[in-house]
Amino acid sequence: MERVITITAAENDHMLAINIARGFRAAGWDGEWQRSVGAGG
């Protein structure tokens, strides 16, 4: 079985709709966190 993997941000509704229309399905989630450091951070 061949696989194609695409990575799309969860908030990118337009690209997610294209992926769904092409037959892709969600297989997992990944997240990144960021915090500023310095004055007031």
N, C-alpha and C positions, 0 to 999 in steps of 0.2 A: 504494500500500500504506500503510495506517495503522499506527502504532506506539504502544504504550503502554510507558512506561519506569517501573520501580519501583526504588527503592534500598533494600536491606535489608542489615543488618550480617551478615557471614559467620558470626558466632557465634549468630545468632538462628534457631535450628533450626525453631522453630514457624512463623515467618513465611515462611521459605524453603520449608517444606513446603506452605504455602498457595499461595505463588506457583507452585511446580511443579505443584500440582494444578490451578491455573487456566491452565496452559499456558505460563507464562513459562519462559525458559531463560537461563542465565548468559551475558552478553555482554561482560563485562569486570570488572575488579577495581580498587578504589581503596583507598588506605591513608593513614592519618594517624599521625603520631608525636608524642609529647609527652614532654617532660623537665622535671622540676621544677628550679628553680635556687634557690640559697640555701644555708642551713646544711645540710651533709651532701649537697648535691645536686651 
